[in-house]
């Protein structure tokens, strides 16, 4: 029986290191932001260790409907914008969303910053193209960072994604 030589161990170590590097999360720029339902399910799993039940989801949907309908009623100009469908039906943050719309859908951010150095570190390689328009960043769970411009509208959204994560595009 032949023993594995040092070169075999080195090759195995290189393969293992390449495999680990391939699973490092990447920061993606996306045109479709996070959805309210995605955050609700994640919160339920984090809190209860399981997906929400049918009744829990129904109660949440009724509460979300009330919030969205009230906002649309108070802001009829939203119906004339391209983001109306994403807010009203898909319950998803989109470019042009206001801070109030984002808070209705996603809740309060974990962190808010106007510091360019911190926004740069959050934006990583995308900061070069963001720095001229992004004036504020909100950090949310699931790796999301939402950037606002000086008009207080969403200008960009980034998400940290693992290569092992299934994408719904």
Secondary structure, DSSP 8 states (H G I E B T S, - for coil): -----HHHHHHHHHHHHHHHHHTS-EEEEESEEEEHHHHHHHHHHHHHSS---HHHHHHHHHHHHHHHHHHHHH-GGGGGSTTHHIIIII-EEETT-BHHHHHHHH-S-SEEE--HHHHHHHHGGGHHHHTTT--EEEEETTTEEEEE-TTSBEEEEEEEE-TTS----
